Amino acid sequence: MGPGPSTVPARILQAISAPTLGHLDPQYIGYMDETCEMIRQVYRTKNALTFPVSGTGMAGMETILVNLLEPGDEAIVMINGVFGGRMKDNMERCGASVHAVEIPWGKSFTPDQFAEAVAAHPKAKMLGVVHAETSTGALQDLSGVGDLLHDAGMLFAVDAVTSLGGHDVRVDEWGIDAIYSGTQKCLSCPPGLSPVSFSDRAIETMEARSSKSRSWYLDVSMLKNYYTGGGGRAYHHTAPINMIYALREALAIVLEEGLDARIARHREMHGLLREGLEGLGLSYIPDHSLCTLNCVAVPDGIDEAAIRRRLLDEYDIEIGGGLGVFAGKAWRIGLMGESASKRNVTTLLAALKDCLPAG
Ligand SMILES: *Cc1c(COP(=O)(O)O)cnc(C)c1O
């Protein structure tokens, strides 16, 4: 019940131990195509260029940025926690001049703040924002942002690492041009892949580059032949075959449950947890809390690490501590994928009650 990895169902662990096929074996290519199609369904997109990057969520972030930005470009990044800060760092490493819009941790951006950022930096090529800021537990409303950016001729880049599979993510409806996620959070798969998707607008931008992407490994102009079959399935790097088996199984589990039902389950478990935590006198830090990551303030005078240690030693429950400015001041409780269950919520609440000082 930390900020990931979440509990992995046995079906996925079995899938990962299937015999390793070759990365150009037609049977394996079939599995990969099925995996890409299921990623499209979970992202609610028709984008042809949708595939799992070999690497964790951070590799997805780098893939988006290193392919869409070139030296000399301008970019806007919205920062309200750790991961927005990492986006800025990565944008700078791509050679872009970055305009950061920062608000206090735990807050979410208003539509006006997006509009002001776009008006202040009209030459920006892209705006990047985190949908689910895992360091603070804040959910960002993304509706309307895509239209605003497209009217200004900008691309919309989104981090959906802690939302995909737990919150609604509507790539086409929200006009998202480039998005990445990770396997080990709400998809309940082991860490190791990052599902990404690019719109046609993003593809045109990549095709119009005047310089090569600064990363060879993450260069989409080469990767796309392998993943989409365009121009033949050329070898680029050996795909992480068994991780694809795992992701294929994880996505099948998501779609068997049904996206809407799964999102409703996360909402319901969040409601139950929130009621219990507030009943214990704990308060949520963000104004607009995620369902998938619950960030509460540690009461004064409590050694938060000692309580996490007791939860782990006595109850086999892992929760997260604070990150960045919240280090030592917050607990981060994940309700991600398989871990978002009534059993987990009621057990954690009882355990916390036992560990917190009475009254
Ligand atoms: C976990 C996380 C990442 C990074 O993913 P890794 O799998 O650790 O590389 C990026 N963004 C957000 C919002 C995350 O929660």
The ligand as an SDF file (V2000), in Angstrom:
LIG
                    3D

 15 15  0  0  0  0  0  0  0  0999 V2000
    6.4130    6.5270  -10.1740 C   0  0  0  0  0  0  0  0  0  0  0  0
    6.2620    7.7590  -11.0070 C   0  0  0  0  0  0  0  0  0  0  0  0
    7.1290    8.0640  -12.0590 C   0  0  0  0  0  0  0  0  0  0  0  0
    8.3660    7.2650  -12.3380 C   0  0  0  0  0  0  0  0  0  0  0  0
    8.1490    5.9650  -12.6130 O   0  0  0  0  0  0  0  0  0  0  0  0
    9.3000    4.8760  -12.3820 P   0  0  0  0  0  0  0  0  0  0  0  0
    8.5680    3.6340  -12.7670 O   0  0  0  0  0  0  0  0  0  0  0  0
    9.6890    4.9290  -10.9560 O   0  0  0  0  0  0  0  0  0  0  0  0
   10.4160    5.1730  -13.3110 O   0  0  0  0  0  0  0  0  0  0  0  0
    6.8680    9.1750  -12.8250 C   0  0  0  0  0  0  0  0  0  0  0  0
    5.8170    9.9670  -12.5690 N   0  0  0  0  0  0  0  0  0  0  0  0
    4.9730    9.7250  -11.5580 C   0  0  0  0  0  0  0  0  0  0  0  0
    3.8210   10.6480  -11.3270 C   0  0  0  0  0  0  0  0  0  0  0  0
    5.1700    8.6120  -10.7440 C   0  0  0  0  0  0  0  0  0  0  0  0
    4.3300    8.3700   -9.7370 O   0  0  0  0  0  0  0  0  0  0  0  0
  1  2  1  0
  2  3  1  0
  2 14  2  0
  3  4  1  0
  3 10  2  0
  4  5  1  0
  5  6  1  0
  6  7  2  0
  6  8  1  0
  6  9  1  0
 10 11  1  0
 11 12  2  0
 12 13  1  0
 12 14  1  0
 14 15  1  0
M  END
$$$$
